[in-house]
């Protein structure tokens, strides 16, 4: 849950054309993550898991946002790989990406199916293999939604979410008196970043009046980057 009492100096994010994206500041929002453990994928990993991220209003119980990262999970049973940090209108969470072989097929995805642990495009009725390949080419069927992009990597990922009151600039939803029973669903802008090593802790900077831009601070495992040499120190030599 966002830290209470943190000062907010600016209610919006000013864009280049001087329009404003107004921040979604709901004090009753709670961020929750869940984990479902799987049996693993043959030849990839002996353990897999699936994580979900939720944004819930604690007053009404309304679900404002839900995310299922493709292939997202934890490295091992009991591992504390999924961290959540919320401040103001922003929130970030971390997880381990098991790779595309461990990605679950979304129930509402009619175009793709899992075949031998990999995501494959479904065939249409009366469609042969060659026609299916042609139809899956870029621009072949403009009415079909694009396939879900699953990165072919296994690494730690950090997802940053920015919450705004509307998808369009200068759009405001808040009223003079805030109430969770009249609150609208926020517009979410998401970005993902890849890290080679897990994050142990996540936080953010704080100033007295909240005017200075906040910075995200994270901690990783201690690992020396330079080993001292054990040889004798060199001495300067002179030559005529």
Residue pairs with C-beta under 8 A, 6 or more apart in sequence:
1 29
1 30
1 31
1 58
1 86
2 27
2 29
2 86
2 87
2 88
2 91
3 86
3 87
4 27
6 87
6 88
6 206
6 210
7 207
7 208
7 209
7 210
8 23
8 25
8 88
8 210
9 209
9 210
9 211
10 23
11 22
11 23
11 25
12 20
12 21
12 22
12 23
13 20
13 21
13 23
13 162
13 164
14 20
15 21
15 169
17 169
19 169
19 170
20 169
20 170
21 164
21 166
21 169
22 164
22 165
22 166
22 170
22 171
22 172
22 174
23 88
23 89
23 163
23 164
23 165
24 89
24 163
24 164
24 165
24 186
24 187
25 88
25 89
25 174
26 57
26 178
26 180
26 183
26 186
27 178
28 57
28 58
28 59
28 180
28 183
29 55
29 56
29 57
29 58
29 64
29 86
30 55
30 56
30 57
30 58
31 53
31 54
31 55
31 56
31 84
31 86
31 91
31 93
32 53
32 54
32 56
33 51
33 52
33 53
33 54
33 82
33 84
33 93
34 51
34 52
34 54
35 49
35 50
35 51
35 73
35 74
35 82
36 49
36 50
36 51
36 52
37 47
37 48
37 49
37 77
38 47
38 48
38 49
38 50
38 73
38 102
39 48
40 46
40 47
40 48
41 48
41 98
41 101
41 102
41 117
42 117
44 98
44 99
44 101
44 102
44 117
45 98
45 102
47 76
47 77
48 73
48 98
48 102
49 73
49 74
49 98
50 68
50 72
50 73
50 104
51 68
51 69
51 72
51 73
51 74
51 82
51 95
52 66
52 67
52 68
53 65
53 66
53 67
53 68
53 69
53 84
53 93
53 159
54 63
54 65
54 66
55 63
55 64
55 65
55 66
55 91
56 62
56 63
56 64
57 64
57 180
57 183
59 180
59 181
60 180
60 181
60 183
62 180
62 183
64 185
64 186
65 161
65 185
65 186
65 188
67 159
67 190
68 104
68 106
69 95
69 97
69 157
69 159
70 100
70 103
70 104
70 148
70 150
71 97
71 98
71 99
71 100
71 101
71 102
71 103
71 150
71 151
72 95
72 96
72 97
72 98
72 157
73 81
73 95
73 96
73 97
73 98
73 102
74 81
74 82
74 95
74 96
75 81
75 96
75 198
79 96
81 94
81 95
81 96
81 156
81 198
82 93
82 94
82 95
83 93
83 94
83 199
83 201
83 202
84 91
84 92
84 93
85 91
85 92
85 93
85 202
85 203
85 204
85 216
87 204
87 214
88 214
89 162
89 163
89 164
90 160
90 161
90 162
90 163
91 160
91 161
91 163
92 158
92 159
92 160
92 161
92 202
92 216
93 158
93 159
94 156
94 157
94 158
94 159
94 198
94 199
94 202
95 156
95 157
95 159
96 154
96 155
96 156
96 157
96 198
97 151
97 153
97 154
97 155
97 156
97 157
98 154
99 152
99 153
99 154
100 118
100 119
100 150
100 151
100 152
101 117
101 118
102 117
103 119
103 150
105 112
105 113
105 114
105 119
106 148
109 148
110 122
111 121
111 122
111 144
111 145
111 147
112 119
112 120
112 121
112 122
112 147
112 148
113 119
113 120
113 121
113 122
114 120
119 147
119 148
119 150
121 132
121 136
121 147
123 129
123 132
124 132
124 135
127 135
134 140
135 141
151 194
153 194
155 194
155 195
155 196
156 194
156 195
156 196
156 197
156 198
156 199
157 192
157 193
157 194
157 195
158 192
158 193
158 194
158 195
158 199
159 190
159 191
159 192
159 193
160 190
160 191
160 192
160 193
161 188
161 189
161 190
162 188
162 189
162 190
163 186
163 187
163 188
164 186
164 187
164 188
164 189
165 171
165 172
165 173
165 174
165 184
165 186
165 187
166 172
166 173
166 187
167 187
173 184
175 182
195 220
197 220
197 221
197 223
198 220
198 221
199 218
199 219
199 220
200 218
200 219
200 220
200 221
201 218
201 219
202 216
202 217
202 218
202 219
203 216
203 217
203 218
204 214
204 215
204 216
204 217
205 212
205 214
205 215
205 217
206 214
